[in-house]
Amino acid sequence: LQYLTKKMNVLREKVDALVREQLRIEGENNNTKDEDEEESSSLVENSRRNKYAFYLCKSCKDPYFGGTIECADVNEEDVYENDQLCPSCSTATQPTLQCRNPLQHRGFHVWKCRYCCLPAQFVCYGTVHFCSSCHDRNSKRVALRIEQQQQQQRGRRKNKSVVEPPLLEPIPCRGNECTFPKVSTYHLNGPSSSCEQVYYCILCSSSNNSNESNEIPGSRNLLKNPSGADGLRGWKQYSQNVSWKVEESDIPSDDDNTTTNFVSSFQWCIMGQSVPLHKFLRRPSSARIRIEASAKIMGRTDCPCWFRMEVILLDRHNTILVRKKTSQLVPPVDYWETTTLNVDLDGEEAHELIMMVYGKDQNFWQGSYGSKVTNCSVRVLGSPEEIESLLLPLEEENPNQAVVGLNGRGNILHTRFWDLATPFLVLLFAWLLSYQSER
């Protein structure tokens, strides 16, 4: 029975995650307290599960949020059935969208109304975005259709067929007089999916208008072999039966010099690399430091996948100071997306940082069909003057960099064991030689 219901349980978990994501988005967009906040989270999720409509993407077969049940129940989705693609698979999110993390910020994208140029406030039938005015016009049109169907069912229109109301009339774009972002000289407005467009990302726009709008400069990348150009050198594999592999990149990343990437398999592939901060930083225990760990991730069009990233900061006694990780991400299928974790240190004795990456496919396919990762990076952020005061010059750095990881109990396994054991082995070997000579 568990085997038969496994796919349904996985689908339910994905929908529940989407419910929680939509609740978070609504709370942050409205900046108001919901009446249901006083109830338990499970009750809130159950009520929203009965309110939201979710659709299966025709490309990756994953569920995605597509509006409310009120709109889904009017049998209009047949008109837009071929448009039902999730944000990750929809090309409509790409032409004009300037967003640092399109997948993670998808709930904060401001869409254009499909039938006019105003920003949309509703999404219906899975992928159709409406402004308030066009949504009202469409609701009246649909209400007329429902009324005619109900009258026919009650026998009042036995000899009369249901007259389909006309499609919603689009409002033409005013061209140069229209101030909203355009792909060309004017917007396409109408029932076609080509009329969909994302205007901007709320999160990116708000950060661009803040004092932190410019990307903070930082140091060079402290990781070895960040994209697999040297195979798996520098990376420690922690999976028992499968491991990350290296392949040629089908889609180049932003860095023109990067032509390879790591790719995972059908089980969780886990690998990590350690950065000995005490060998790079001048005063790791006294400086105020911000460290950025980032990577570019992508999936496949034929097999959905998952990705996670984790950062662990240790002191000299291998005590965990900070441990941060991303949520379980579904990478986009047609472009590289950057995922980032930041760690702030304020006088803590930072000795070592471990970056861990996890990846697998969702279909359990034999081979390398899981998530891809490239351009892995660990940087110390700051201005050039700050970096100069924080980091040792290249000639003073110790080039030996160990790879470490976590065992099942969370303890740190150091591969520098042999560095410590070598002097004792030399003494033992010398004693054996002297003992043999005496005999």
Phi, psi and omega per residue, in radians:
L1 nan -0.716 3.126
Q2 -1.092 -0.654 3.120
Y3 -1.137 -0.693 -3.099
L4 -1.214 -0.555 -3.096
T5 -1.706 0.092 -3.071
K6 -1.074 -0.821 -3.116
K7 -1.122 -0.676 3.127
M8 -1.158 -0.654 3.118
N9 -1.173 -0.697 3.102
V10 -1.114 -0.734 3.120
L11 -1.109 -0.705 3.126
R12 -1.121 -0.697 3.107
E13 -1.082 -0.701 3.120
K14 -1.142 -0.730 3.129
V15 -1.144 -0.723 3.114
D16 -1.070 -0.668 3.095
A17 -1.137 -0.667 3.098
L18 -1.175 -0.634 3.088
V19 -1.076 -0.817 3.129
R20 -1.126 -0.670 3.107
E21 -1.111 -0.748 -3.131
Q22 -1.175 -0.627 3.070
L23 -1.086 -0.730 3.131
R24 -1.141 -0.736 -3.130
I25 -1.113 -0.778 -3.135
E26 -1.111 -0.677 3.126
G27 -1.158 -0.690 -3.116
E28 -1.329 -0.588 3.137
N29 -1.269 -0.622 -3.079
N30 -1.488 -0.462 -3.099
N31 0.962 0.542 3.125
T32 -2.276 2.768 3.125
K33 -1.472 2.307 3.119
D34 -1.415 2.545 3.111
E35 -1.075 -0.513 -3.108
D36 -1.342 -0.063 -3.123
E37 -1.120 -0.437 3.137
E38 -1.314 -0.342 3.117
E39 -1.461 2.958 3.092
S40 -1.215 2.712 -3.104
S41 -1.089 -0.578 -3.131
S42 -1.157 -0.677 3.110
L43 -1.153 -0.687 3.121
V44 -1.117 -0.780 3.142
E45 -1.108 -0.684 3.128
N46 -1.135 -0.707 3.140
S47 -1.169 -0.684 3.136
R48 -1.280 -0.549 3.094
R49 -1.082 -0.544 3.094
N50 -1.484 -0.086 -3.117
K51 -1.851 -0.681 -3.058
Y52 -1.427 2.666 3.039
A53 -1.965 2.295 3.124
F54 -2.122 2.528 -3.090
Y55 -2.184 2.712 3.038
L56 -1.609 2.206 3.118
C57 -1.119 2.335 -3.118
K58 -1.278 -0.212 -3.139
S59 -1.696 -1.075 -3.066
C60 -1.653 -0.114 3.091
K61 1.164 0.314 3.078
D62 -1.644 2.620 3.093
P63 -1.308 2.694 3.054
Y64 -2.625 2.718 -3.125
F65 -1.269 2.294 -3.079
G66 -2.336 0.427 3.105
G67 2.036 -2.696 -3.108
T68 -1.913 2.845 -3.111
I69 -1.172 -0.515 3.136
E70 -0.985 -0.737 3.127
C71 -1.356 -0.537 -3.101
A72 -1.271 -0.372 -3.061
D73 -1.503 0.038 -3.046
V74 -1.696 0.175 3.071
N75 1.042 0.497 3.090
E76 -1.614 -0.228 -3.055
E77 -1.141 -0.305 3.095
D78 -1.076 -0.556 -3.130
V79 -1.164 -0.587 -3.041
Y80 -1.956 0.380 -3.027
E81 -1.046 -0.688 -3.099
N82 -1.283 -0.173 -3.107
D83 -1.582 -0.036 -2.943
Q84 -1.369 1.507 3.065
L85 -2.174 2.464 3.110
C86 -1.244 2.860 -3.132
P87 -0.985 -0.534 -3.130
S88 -1.225 -0.554 -3.084
C89 -1.697 -0.215 -3.088
S90 -1.395 2.229 3.092
T91 -1.324 -0.166 -3.126
A92 -1.187 -0.319 -3.123
T93 -1.463 -0.079 -2.981
Q94 -1.706 -0.684 -2.895
P95 -1.011 -0.874 -3.039
T96 -2.025 -0.044 -3.045
L97 -1.280 2.162 3.031
Q98 -1.908 1.618 -3.068
C99 -2.396 2.345 -3.106
R100 -1.217 -0.632 -3.115
N101 -2.352 1.388 -3.065
P102 -0.994 -0.623 -3.099
L103 -1.268 -0.833 -3.105
Q104 -1.257 -0.489 -3.101
H105 -1.682 0.187 -2.982
R106 -1.015 -0.546 3.138
G107 -1.316 -0.149 -3.108
F108 -1.953 0.254 3.081
H109 -1.436 2.344 3.090
V110 -1.656 2.010 -3.073
W111 -1.649 2.744 2.995
K112 -1.437 2.503 3.012
C113 -1.124 2.400 -3.092
R114 -1.159 -0.468 -3.003
Y115 -1.880 -0.028 3.040
C116 -2.710 -2.965 -3.052
C117 -1.721 -0.074 -3.094
L118 -1.274 2.689 3.061
P119 -1.099 2.463 -3.085
A120 -1.398 2.586 3.068
Q121 -2.112 -0.141 -3.125
F122 -2.358 2.600 2.945
V123 -2.183 2.252 -3.084
C124 -2.332 2.751 3.073
Y125 1.035 0.352 3.086
G126 1.745 -0.845 -3.035
T127 -2.449 0.074 -3.066
V128 -1.640 2.092 -3.115
H129 -1.754 2.350 -3.127
F130 -2.200 2.510 2.867
C131 -1.379 3.034 -3.089
S132 -1.085 -0.743 -3.100
S133 -1.162 -0.809 -3.131
C134 -1.215 -0.534 3.077
H135 -1.148 -0.706 3.090
D136 -1.139 -0.745 3.128
R137 -1.088 -0.727 3.139
N138 -1.211 -0.621 3.128
S139 -1.109 -0.707 3.103
K140 -1.132 -0.703 3.141
R141 -1.127 -0.750 -3.139
V142 -1.217 -0.644 3.127
A143 -1.075 -0.659 3.092
L144 -1.107 -0.718 3.128
R145 -1.126 -0.747 -3.139
I146 -1.137 -0.720 3.137
E147 -1.069 -0.739 3.128
Q148 -1.131 -0.685 3.110
Q149 -1.136 -0.723 3.134
Q150 -1.156 -0.694 3.103
Q151 -1.110 -0.678 3.117
Q152 -1.167 -0.676 3.112
Q153 -1.158 -0.552 3.116
R154 -1.436 -0.032 3.070
G155 1.560 0.117 -3.121
R156 -1.411 -0.272 -3.122
R157 -2.252 0.880 -3.076
K158 -1.073 -0.706 -3.056
N159 -1.695 0.120 -3.109
K160 -2.102 2.318 3.081
S161 -1.448 2.755 3.121
V162 -1.225 2.146 3.121
V163 -1.497 1.999 -3.128
E164 -1.164 2.193 3.094
P165 -1.128 2.634 -3.128
P166 -1.117 2.687 3.086
L167 -1.075 2.719 -3.117
L168 -1.077 2.291 -3.107
E169 -1.365 2.120 3.114
P170 -1.284 2.677 3.081
I171 -1.759 2.057 -3.050
P172 -1.094 2.593 3.063
C173 -1.290 2.558 -3.126
R174 -1.543 0.175 3.072
G175 1.192 -2.156 -3.083
N176 -1.123 -0.424 3.124
E177 -1.321 -0.285 3.119
C178 -1.409 2.205 -3.030
T179 -1.643 -0.032 -3.114
F180 -1.424 2.676 -3.106
P181 -1.012 2.452 -3.093
K182 -2.234 2.627 2.998
V183 -1.383 -0.664 3.094
S184 -2.219 -2.629 -3.086
T185 -1.351 -0.272 3.125
Y186 -2.654 2.830 3.120
H187 -1.481 2.561 2.964
L188 -1.569 2.135 -3.128
N189 -2.135 2.248 -3.130
G190 2.780 -2.977 -3.056
P191 -1.326 -0.251 -3.068
S192 -1.251 2.603 3.098
S193 -1.157 -0.324 3.093
S194 -1.200 -0.197 3.116
C195 -1.511 -0.031 3.089
E196 -1.436 2.478 3.138
Q197 -2.768 2.503 3.028
V198 -1.682 2.213 -3.133
Y199 -1.383 -0.888 -3.109
Y200 -2.900 2.997 3.110
C201 -1.862 2.207 -3.096
I202 -1.093 -0.785 -3.085
L203 -1.127 -0.790 -3.131
C204 -1.189 -0.661 -3.138
S205 -1.172 -0.695 3.136
S206 -1.164 -0.676 3.119
S207 -1.251 -0.556 3.112
N208 -1.192 -0.452 3.134
N209 -1.576 -0.058 -3.126
S210 -1.632 -3.118 -3.139
N211 -1.240 -0.276 -3.123
E212 -1.772 0.511 -3.038
S213 -1.166 -0.677 -3.118
N214 -1.429 2.477 3.114
E215 -1.129 2.249 -3.100
I216 -1.233 2.217 3.097
P217 -1.194 2.834 -3.121
G218 -2.691 -2.984 -3.077
S219 -1.384 3.128 3.004
R220 -1.161 2.905 3.107
N221 -1.245 2.200 -3.106
L222 -1.571 -0.033 3.113
L223 -1.523 2.637 2.985
K224 -1.603 2.555 2.998
N225 0.845 1.079 -2.992
P226 -1.253 -0.322 -3.056
S227 -2.216 0.116 3.109
G228 1.526 0.270 3.116
A229 -1.094 -0.501 3.096
D230 -1.884 0.669 -3.115
G231 1.220 -2.304 3.136
L232 -1.830 0.277 -3.118
R233 -1.028 2.324 3.124
G234 1.593 -0.233 -3.101
W235 -1.909 2.344 3.088
K236 -1.700 2.219 3.138
Q237 -1.595 2.348 -3.097
Y238 -2.030 -0.077 3.103
S239 -1.385 2.504 -3.071
Q240 -1.405 -0.804 -3.021
N241 -1.811 -0.430 -3.112
V242 -2.294 2.887 3.132
S243 -2.659 2.868 3.020
W244 -1.122 2.588 3.059
K245 -2.229 2.990 -3.135
V246 -1.979 2.405 3.117
E247 -2.460 2.854 3.037
E248 -1.280 2.401 -3.085
S249 -1.309 2.239 3.064
D250 -1.271 -0.686 3.130
I251 -2.039 2.119 -3.114
P252 -1.174 2.564 3.036
S253 -1.427 -3.072 -3.105
D254 -1.100 -0.524 3.135
D255 -1.412 1.992 -3.095
D256 -1.123 -0.382 -3.116
N257 -1.445 -0.148 -3.117
T258 -1.614 2.061 -3.125
T259 -2.119 0.010 -3.113
T260 -2.237 2.870 3.054
N261 -2.668 2.815 3.020
F262 -1.494 2.583 3.127
V263 -2.407 2.449 -3.093
S264 -1.711 -3.103 -3.020
S265 -2.210 -2.682 -2.973
F266 -1.449 -0.249 3.000
Q267 -2.018 2.931 -3.126
W268 -1.055 2.037 3.033
C269 -1.668 2.203 -3.049
I270 -2.221 2.255 3.039
M271 -2.534 2.718 -3.097
G272 -2.572 2.797 3.080
Q273 -2.448 2.450 -3.112
S274 -1.756 2.454 3.046
V275 -2.019 1.921 3.124
P276 -1.304 1.571 -3.058
L277 -1.046 -0.544 -3.118
H278 -1.151 -0.277 3.102
K279 -1.652 -0.162 3.133
F280 -1.903 -0.582 -3.041
L281 -1.623 2.523 3.120
R282 -1.230 -0.885 -3.100
R283 -2.328 1.365 -3.050
P284 -1.117 -0.393 -3.074
S285 -1.657 -0.167 -3.061
S286 -2.052 -0.255 -3.065
A287 -1.560 2.665 3.008
R288 -1.617 2.052 -2.929
I289 -2.294 2.476 2.959
R290 -2.064 2.177 -3.115
I291 -1.972 2.342 3.133
E292 -1.983 2.205 2.993
A293 -1.965 2.236 -3.073
S294 -2.508 2.851 3.081
A295 -2.789 2.701 3.061
K296 -1.807 2.286 -3.046
I297 -2.188 2.681 3.101
M298 -2.744 2.706 3.099
G299 -1.961 -2.710 -3.125
R300 -2.196 2.706 3.128
T301 -1.361 -0.420 -3.047
D302 -1.753 -0.151 -3.088
C303 -2.629 1.924 3.127
P304 -1.144 2.731 -3.053
C305 -2.599 3.016 3.122
W306 -2.182 2.731 3.103
F307 -2.588 2.499 3.007
R308 -2.436 2.673 3.085
M309 -2.354 2.548 -3.086
E310 -2.453 2.528 3.098
V311 -2.230 2.273 -3.129
I312 -2.191 2.227 3.135
L313 -1.961 2.307 -3.050
L314 -2.111 2.677 2.952
D315 -1.644 -3.021 -3.049
R316 -1.236 -0.259 3.105
H317 -1.729 0.238 3.123
N318 1.137 0.404 3.025
T319 -1.458 2.351 -3.119
I320 -1.300 2.063 3.089
L321 -1.524 -0.815 -3.099
V322 -2.436 2.442 3.061
R323 -2.442 2.008 -3.134
K324 -2.206 2.581 3.099
K325 -2.605 2.685 3.071
T326 -1.396 2.927 2.969
S327 -1.281 3.067 3.099
Q328 -1.350 1.909 -3.001
L329 -1.696 2.610 2.976
V330 -1.866 1.815 -3.042
P331 -1.137 2.642 3.043
P332 -1.164 2.798 -3.000
V333 -1.762 -0.239 -3.014
D334 -2.258 0.194 3.060
Y335 -2.797 2.803 3.119
W336 -1.500 2.222 3.112
E337 -1.959 2.416 -3.115
T338 -1.599 2.256 3.010
T339 -2.030 2.440 -2.948
T340 -2.377 2.506 2.970
L341 -2.247 2.299 3.113
N342 -1.956 2.432 3.111
V343 -2.159 2.171 3.125
D344 -1.812 2.290 3.108
L345 -2.072 2.330 3.131
D346 -2.311 1.472 3.124
G347 1.398 0.101 3.129
E348 -1.407 2.651 -3.077
E349 -1.443 1.335 -3.130
A350 -1.282 2.102 -3.098
H351 -1.982 -0.653 -3.044
E352 -2.686 2.531 3.089
L353 -2.185 2.363 3.113
I354 -2.024 2.225 3.040
M355 -1.866 2.162 -3.123
M356 -2.049 2.425 3.067
V357 -2.206 2.403 -3.114
Y358 -2.167 2.426 3.117
G359 -2.713 2.595 3.061
K360 -2.877 2.819 3.025
D361 -1.586 2.872 -3.087
Q362 -1.669 -0.225 -3.056
N363 -1.737 -0.020 3.138
F364 1.020 0.789 3.115
W365 -1.485 2.380 3.066
Q366 -1.179 2.269 -3.118
G367 2.026 -2.908 -3.081
S368 -1.796 1.406 -3.140
Y369 -2.073 0.259 -3.101
G370 -1.549 -2.899 -3.110
S371 -1.149 2.673 3.133
K372 -1.986 2.597 3.110
V373 -2.490 2.478 3.113
T374 -2.640 3.011 3.129
N375 0.894 0.754 3.036
C376 -1.126 2.456 -3.010
S377 -2.619 2.468 2.935
V378 -2.254 2.072 -3.093
R379 -2.292 2.623 2.933
V380 -1.609 2.137 -3.068
L381 -1.521 2.593 3.110
G382 2.679 2.972 3.104
S383 -1.234 2.875 3.118
P384 -0.971 -0.641 3.134
E385 -1.182 -0.715 3.122
E386 -1.160 -0.722 3.141
I387 -1.096 -0.691 3.140
E388 -1.115 -0.608 -3.138
S389 -1.408 -0.375 -3.086
L390 -1.603 -0.714 -3.011
L391 -1.701 2.543 3.007
L392 -1.273 2.620 3.036
P393 -1.088 2.769 -3.093
L394 -0.984 -0.687 -3.059
E395 -1.244 -0.302 -3.134
E396 -1.640 -0.149 -3.098
E397 -1.376 2.583 3.026
N398 -1.486 2.043 -3.061
P399 -1.252 -0.271 -3.115
N400 -1.295 2.097 -3.093
Q401 -2.179 2.088 -3.083
A402 -1.511 2.744 3.054
V403 -1.940 2.191 -3.083
V404 -2.248 3.064 3.126
G405 -2.890 -2.913 -3.102
L406 -2.024 2.417 2.982
N407 -1.557 -3.046 -3.033
G408 -1.110 -0.416 -3.107
R409 -1.641 -0.002 3.116
G410 1.581 0.095 3.085
N411 -1.437 2.711 -3.088
I412 -1.560 2.238 3.112
L413 -1.768 1.973 -3.087
H414 -1.657 2.210 3.070
T415 -1.421 -0.019 3.080
R416 -1.453 0.268 3.131
F417 -0.965 -0.749 -3.082
W418 -1.183 -0.495 3.081
D419 -1.095 -0.643 -3.133
L420 -1.415 -0.563 -3.052
A421 -1.429 -0.362 -3.046
T422 -0.997 -0.820 3.139
P423 -1.037 -0.674 3.132
F424 -1.190 -0.644 3.101
L425 -1.146 -0.658 3.104
V426 -1.107 -0.773 3.118
L427 -1.106 -0.707 3.136
L428 -1.116 -0.727 3.127
F429 -1.130 -0.694 3.121
A430 -1.138 -0.690 3.123
W431 -1.134 -0.698 3.123
L432 -1.106 -0.681 3.112
L433 -1.136 -0.764 -3.131
S434 -1.169 -0.648 3.119
Y435 -1.146 -0.696 3.142
Q436 -1.148 -0.674 -3.131
S437 -1.192 -0.609 3.126
E438 -1.165 -0.579 3.122
R439 -1.283 nan nan
